[in-house]
Amino acid sequence: MAERRSLNTHGHAHAVTDHSRAFAFGIALNVVYIAVEIVSGFMANSTALFADAGHNLSDVIGLLLAWGAAYAARLPATSHRTYGLRKATILAALFNALLLLVAAGGITVEAIRKIAHPDPVGGTVMMVVAGIGVVINGATAMLFIKGKDHDINIKGAFLHMAADAGVSVGVVLSGLIITLTGWNAIDSIISLAIVVIITVGTWGLLKDSFHLSMDAVPSSILLDDVRAYLCGLPGVDEVHHLHVWAMSTTEIALTVHLVMPLDRYATERTFLPDVCRELHARFGIEHPTIQIEAGAHGDSCREPHF
């Protein structure tokens, strides 16, 4: 039986940007716009405006969830929650995805009803209100543009609001067609198109948030590439018990056992700090925990062991 001694390190470097002002301003803009859409929807008898209002309402709830989860993620760890509440960002994304699908189902039912029994629709009102939506949703998306490349949660908010601006453009086109042709059924057709956009966008969010909640490897990381890097380190004979998972939507953790001669490790004092820095630079892994063991147990660098 080979001798096994272990030395552990835990390295991390993470700074969370506070987007509270962006969240607050974006939520306030969209709440005002939702009120305008609901009133205008009644005035114009437009399902498309109600559909867009419902979508925007789910976005506001989603922004509130993301904001609350971002705040919770910054709370300190406790003896009962040693990771703190970082996972709240993943759970918020999962709940938001389910909420969007419920909203899409409600819009579908109403749109189908109106296709069977179309009512007169105020095309001009639709164009004006949806045009305002293009500006508001576009402005909200711009609030998150600086953080979208560094925070998956913020990137999701940016893409969602940018997509909403596109949906509002569709409602403008619907109002134009009704004004020019009097074809009222286009209102329900546009509503169903909005449902398709919501569903397609939500499916990816639902899948990713579910996988992350199950501690799956984040989609941004190829585990084989991480293993190949670790196997290629000087002196490493074996890599096993390699696990990578998301602590939150912005933080990735790793644990691994590296088998190598302890005398060699003892002469390379910068080995673990260098590996931690490289894992962060190459893969965005900010919380690596590495255990060094003595004595090889096989050729796991060629035959992966989990």
VOGUVEX-553402 format. One record per residue (C-alpha): x, y, z; residue number from 1. Coordinates in nm, 4 decimals, always signed. Layout:
X	Y	Z	NUM;
...
END
This chain:
+0.0000	+0.0000	+0.0000	1;
+0.1569	+0.3271	-0.1061	2;
+0.2122	+0.5892	+0.1603	3;
-0.0453	+0.8673	+0.1463	4;
+0.0097	+1.2056	+0.3013	5;
-0.1892	+1.5067	+0.2089	6;
-0.1336	+1.8781	+0.1898	7;
-0.4317	+2.0976	+0.1099	8;
-0.4706	+2.4417	-0.0328	9;
-0.7713	+2.6523	-0.1050	10;
-0.7233	+2.9471	-0.3311	11;
-0.9714	+3.2061	-0.4452	12;
-0.9856	+3.5608	-0.5749	13;
-1.3307	+3.6993	-0.6325	14;
-1.4789	+4.0478	-0.6315	15;
-1.8532	+4.0842	-0.6907	16;
-1.9656	+4.4022	-0.8628	17;
-2.2684	+4.5651	-0.7019	18;
-2.5349	+4.6290	-0.9665	19;
-2.7992	+4.7468	-0.7174	20;
-2.8514	+5.0834	-0.8871	21;
-2.8909	+4.9196	-1.2261	22;
-3.1432	+4.6719	-1.0860	23;
-3.3408	+4.9448	-0.9066	24;
-3.3531	+5.1764	-1.2074	25;
-3.4374	+4.8958	-1.4494	26;
-3.7162	+4.7641	-1.2274	27;
-3.8645	+5.1140	-1.1804	28;
-3.8635	+5.1790	-1.5576	29;
-4.0348	+4.8495	-1.6334	30;
-4.2986	+4.8819	-1.3594	31;
-4.4064	+5.2175	-1.5035	32;
-4.4088	+5.0718	-1.8532	33;
-4.6150	+4.7684	-1.7457	34;
-4.8812	+5.0008	-1.6054	35;
-4.8875	+5.1924	-1.9351	36;
-4.9142	+4.8670	-2.1340	37;
-5.2036	+4.7320	-1.9260	38;
-5.4055	+5.0539	-1.9566	39;
-5.3273	+5.0794	-2.3268	40;
-5.4089	+4.7114	-2.3796	41;
-5.7599	+4.7711	-2.2477	42;
-5.7960	+5.0833	-2.4631	43;
-5.6723	+4.9097	-2.7790	44;
-5.8163	+4.5645	-2.6964	45;
-5.4728	+4.4242	-2.7812	46;
-5.3675	+4.0754	-2.6730	47;
-5.0153	+4.1521	-2.7941	48;
-4.9876	+4.4418	-2.5494	49;
-5.1186	+4.2237	-2.2662	50;
-4.8753	+3.9511	-2.3705	51;
-4.5843	+4.1937	-2.3679	52;
-4.7018	+4.3349	-2.0317	53;
-4.7091	+3.9821	-1.8880	54;
-4.3637	+3.9157	-2.0251	55;
-4.2334	+4.2415	-1.8791	56;
-4.3943	+4.1586	-1.5445	57;
-4.2098	+3.8273	-1.5368	58;
-3.8930	+4.0190	-1.6207	59;
-3.9474	+4.2539	-1.3265	60;
-3.9999	+3.9571	-1.0956	61;
-3.6900	+3.7979	-1.2465	62;
-3.4880	+4.1155	-1.1880	63;
-3.6142	+4.1270	-0.8279	64;
-3.5144	+3.7643	-0.7776	65;
-3.1729	+3.8219	-0.9341	66;
-3.1210	+4.1348	-0.7232	67;
-3.2251	+3.9582	-0.4035	68;
-3.0094	+3.6564	-0.4849	69;
-2.7099	+3.8789	-0.5634	70;
-2.7528	+4.0443	-0.2251	71;
-2.7900	+3.7082	-0.0495	72;
-2.4750	+3.5788	-0.2212	73;
-2.2747	+3.8565	-0.0547	74;
-2.3888	+3.7618	+0.2959	75;
-2.1167	+3.6019	+0.5111	76;
-2.0946	+3.2271	+0.5650	77;
-2.2161	+3.0788	+0.8922	78;
-2.1487	+2.7597	+1.0850	79;
-2.4633	+2.6111	+0.9268	80;
-2.4097	+2.7490	+0.5760	81;
-2.0372	+2.7336	+0.5179	82;
-2.0784	+2.8539	+0.1579	83;
-2.3142	+3.1308	+0.2654	84;
-2.6108	+3.1850	+0.0328	85;
-2.4197	+3.1881	-0.2959	86;
-2.6451	+2.9179	-0.4425	87;
-2.9401	+3.1568	-0.4180	88;
-2.8385	+3.3010	-0.7569	89;
-2.8822	+2.9579	-0.9188	90;
-3.2154	+2.8931	-0.7467	91;
-3.3374	+3.2390	-0.8528	92;
-3.2539	+3.1596	-1.2152	93;
-3.4372	+2.8252	-1.1914	94;
-3.7478	+2.9840	-1.0377	95;
-3.7383	+3.2633	-1.2970	96;
-3.7335	+3.0087	-1.5805	97;
-4.0384	+2.8282	-1.4385	98;
-4.2187	+3.1600	-1.3936	99;
-4.1557	+3.2559	-1.7558	100;
-4.2963	+2.9242	-1.8796	101;
-4.6139	+2.9736	-1.6741	102;
-4.6524	+3.3243	-1.8202	103;
-4.6013	+3.1863	-2.1719	104;
-4.8775	+2.9299	-2.1128	105;
-5.1238	+3.2001	-2.0056	106;
-5.0441	+3.4123	-2.3100	107;
-5.0925	+3.1110	-2.5395	108;
-5.4390	+3.0344	-2.4019	109;
-5.5560	+3.3948	-2.4490	110;
-5.4043	+3.4254	-2.7977	111;
-5.5744	+3.1049	-2.9175	112;
-5.9071	+3.2282	-2.7795	113;
-5.8741	+3.5533	-2.9734	114;
-5.7773	+3.3730	-3.2959	115;
-6.1096	+3.1882	-3.2743	116;
-6.2972	+3.5081	-3.1843	117;
-6.0968	+3.8081	-3.3103	118;
-6.1909	+4.1527	-3.1775	119;
-6.1139	+4.4980	-3.3210	120;
-5.7683	+4.6161	-3.2202	121;
-5.6307	+4.9721	-3.1983	122;
-5.3221	+4.9475	-3.4158	123;
-5.2028	+5.3049	-3.3569	124;
-5.2109	+5.2648	-2.9783	125;
-5.0179	+4.9385	-3.0113	126;
-4.7441	+5.1076	-3.2149	127;
-4.7037	+5.4003	-2.9781	128;
-4.6933	+5.1921	-2.6590	129;
-4.4681	+4.9226	-2.8046	130;
-4.2404	+5.1938	-2.9409	131;
-4.1986	+5.3216	-2.5855	132;
-4.1183	+4.9629	-2.4880	133;
-3.8351	+4.9480	-2.7420	134;
-3.6756	+5.2507	-2.5736	135;
-3.7336	+5.1322	-2.2150	136;
-3.6223	+4.7731	-2.2693	137;
-3.3221	+4.8900	-2.4678	138;
-3.2271	+5.1369	-2.1930	139;
-3.2650	+4.8658	-1.9271	140;
-3.0412	+4.6309	-2.1248	141;
-2.7748	+4.9024	-2.1472	142;
-2.7690	+4.9248	-1.7663	143;
-2.6174	+4.5766	-1.7554	144;
-2.3889	+4.5923	-2.0583	145;
-2.0713	+4.6610	-1.8572	146;
-2.1110	+4.3550	-1.6371	147;
-2.2360	+4.1047	-1.8945	148;
-1.8884	+3.9744	-1.9815	149;
-1.7946	+3.8988	-1.6203	150;
-2.1169	+3.7795	-1.4562	151;
-2.3423	+3.5132	-1.6072	152;
-2.6379	+3.6394	-1.4067	153;
-2.5903	+3.9950	-1.5343	154;
-2.5371	+3.8654	-1.8874	155;
-2.8719	+3.6857	-1.8629	156;
-3.0435	+4.0075	-1.7545	157;
-2.8822	+4.1964	-2.0431	158;
-2.9800	+3.9397	-2.3072	159;
-3.3333	+3.9098	-2.1690	160;
-3.3988	+4.2832	-2.1781	161;
-3.2380	+4.3131	-2.5233	162;
-3.4712	+4.0356	-2.6432	163;
-3.7660	+4.2239	-2.4935	164;
-3.6719	+4.5259	-2.7008	165;
-3.6901	+4.2989	-3.0052	166;
-4.0308	+4.1673	-2.8965	167;
-4.1576	+4.5254	-2.8669	168;
-4.0393	+4.5860	-3.2235	169;
-4.2616	+4.2923	-3.3244	170;
-4.5632	+4.4518	-3.1560	171;
-4.4924	+4.7778	-3.3416	172;
-4.4998	+4.5838	-3.6697	173;
-4.8257	+4.4164	-3.5640	174;
-4.9861	+4.7555	-3.4986	175;
-4.8630	+4.8843	-3.8351	176;
-5.0110	+4.5868	-4.0203	177;
-5.3460	+4.6298	-3.8436	178;
-5.3512	+5.0019	-3.9212	179;
-5.2730	+4.9451	-4.2905	180;
-5.4774	+4.6298	-4.3572	181;
-5.7294	+4.5928	-4.0741	182;
-5.6127	+4.2301	-4.0251	183;
-5.6864	+4.2012	-3.6492	184;
-5.5796	+3.8356	-3.6272	185;
-5.2158	+3.9451	-3.6608	186;
-5.2366	+4.0630	-3.2986	187;
-5.2843	+3.7051	-3.1749	188;
-5.0270	+3.5738	-3.4210	189;
-4.7685	+3.8177	-3.2853	190;
-4.8664	+3.7086	-2.9328	191;
-4.7896	+3.3466	-3.0228	192;
-4.4603	+3.4575	-3.1768	193;
-4.3784	+3.6269	-2.8452	194;
-4.4543	+3.2959	-2.6694	195;
-4.2109	+3.1154	-2.8994	196;
-3.9393	+3.3711	-2.8232	197;
-4.0008	+3.3409	-2.4482	198;
-4.0015	+2.9604	-2.4594	199;
-3.6844	+2.9321	-2.6684	200;
-3.4995	+3.1781	-2.4447	201;
-3.6308	+3.0203	-2.1267	202;
-3.5413	+2.6628	-2.2200	203;
-3.1700	+2.7367	-2.2083	204;
-3.2092	+2.9174	-1.8750	205;
-3.4134	+2.6299	-1.7315	206;
-3.1661	+2.3660	-1.8479	207;
-2.8568	+2.5522	-1.7269	208;
-3.0039	+2.6506	-1.3895	209;
-3.1269	+2.2950	-1.3272	210;
-2.7859	+2.1466	-1.4109	211;
-2.6086	+2.3981	-1.1883	212;
-2.8504	+2.3284	-0.9024	213;
-2.7498	+1.9604	-0.9375	214;
-2.3789	+2.0566	-0.9078	215;
-2.3085	+1.9681	-1.2706	216;
-1.9955	+2.0998	-1.4412	217;
-2.0721	+2.4520	-1.5719	218;
-2.1195	+2.4662	-1.9494	219;
-1.8272	+2.7081	-1.9815	220;
-1.5819	+2.4383	-1.8689	221;
-1.4677	+2.1191	-2.0429	222;
-1.3656	+1.8766	-1.7690	223;
-1.1298	+1.6913	-2.0032	224;
-0.9375	+2.0162	-2.0603	225;
-0.9044	+2.0713	-1.6851	226;
-0.7816	+1.7130	-1.6389	227;
-0.5367	+1.7477	-1.9272	228;
-0.3898	+2.0627	-1.7710	229;
-0.3513	+1.8983	-1.4306	230;
-0.2011	+1.5814	-1.5812	231;
+0.0510	+1.7943	-1.7667	232;
+0.1871	+1.9566	-1.4504	233;
+0.5521	+1.8693	-1.3754	234;
+0.5810	+1.5827	-1.1282	235;
+0.2111	+1.4862	-1.1315	236;
+0.1734	+1.1092	-1.1748	237;
-0.1973	+1.0750	-1.1203	238;
-0.5127	+1.2899	-1.1078	239;
-0.8234	+1.1591	-0.9361	240;
-1.1336	+1.2715	-0.7463	241;
-1.1648	+1.5682	-0.9823	242;
-1.4893	+1.7581	-0.9278	243;
-1.5965	+2.0954	-1.0698	244;
-1.9234	+2.2675	-0.9811	245;
-2.0840	+2.6107	-0.9546	246;
-2.1073	+2.7721	-0.6130	247;
-2.3182	+3.0490	-0.7696	248;
-2.3829	+3.1880	-1.1164	249;
-2.0455	+3.3647	-1.1008	250;
-1.8237	+3.1390	-0.8872	251;
-1.6815	+2.7991	-0.9801	252;
-1.5210	+2.5560	-0.7368	253;
-1.2886	+2.2599	-0.7896	254;
-1.1561	+1.9782	-0.5738	255;
-0.8903	+1.7323	-0.6886	256;
-0.6246	+1.4905	-0.5620	257;
-0.2832	+1.5111	-0.7301	258;
-0.0420	+1.2219	-0.6793	259;
+0.3245	+1.3313	-0.6907	260;
+0.6464	+1.2772	-0.4960	261;
+0.6265	+1.4779	-0.1742	262;
+0.9963	+1.5562	-0.1877	263;
+0.9471	+1.7236	-0.5229	264;
+0.6464	+1.9148	-0.3944	265;
+0.8491	+2.0282	-0.0932	266;
+1.1147	+2.1821	-0.3205	267;
+0.8586	+2.3749	-0.5295	268;
+0.6958	+2.6097	-0.2819	269;
+0.5090	+2.8040	-0.5489	270;
+0.3512	+2.4926	-0.7037	271;
+0.0039	+2.5222	-0.5501	272;
-0.0276	+2.9030	-0.5772	273;
+0.0818	+2.8813	-0.9423	274;
-0.1724	+2.6063	-1.0164	275;
-0.4520	+2.8061	-0.8496	276;
-0.3670	+3.1159	-1.0525	277;
-0.3572	+2.9138	-1.3749	278;
-0.6913	+2.7436	-1.3050	279;
-0.8429	+3.0885	-1.2611	280;
-0.6797	+3.2322	-1.5722	281;
-0.7610	+2.9366	-1.8015	282;
-1.0971	+2.8183	-1.6736	283;
-1.2362	+3.0871	-1.4428	284;
-1.2152	+2.8518	-1.1423	285;
-1.1917	+3.0748	-0.8380	286;
-1.2210	+2.8280	-0.5504	287;
-0.9775	+2.5386	-0.6100	288;
-0.9021	+2.2934	-0.3287	289;
-0.6057	+2.0701	-0.4151	290;
-0.4819	+1.7736	-0.2146	291;
-0.1290	+1.6412	-0.2732	292;
-0.0726	+1.2715	-0.2155	293;
+0.2365	+1.0488	-0.2275	294;
+0.2575	+0.7280	-0.4287	295;
+0.1075	+0.6505	-0.7689	296;
-0.1996	+0.4255	-0.7916	297;
-0.2116	+0.3650	-1.1659	298;
-0.2187	+0.5646	-1.4852	299;
-0.5274	+0.7787	-1.4244	300;
-0.3838	+1.0592	-1.6375	301;
-0.4667	+0.8267	-1.9259	302;
-0.7685	+0.6576	-1.7638	303;
-0.9903	+0.9172	-1.5882	304;
-1.1138	+0.8376	-1.2371	305;
-1.3897	+1.0313	-1.0663	306;
END
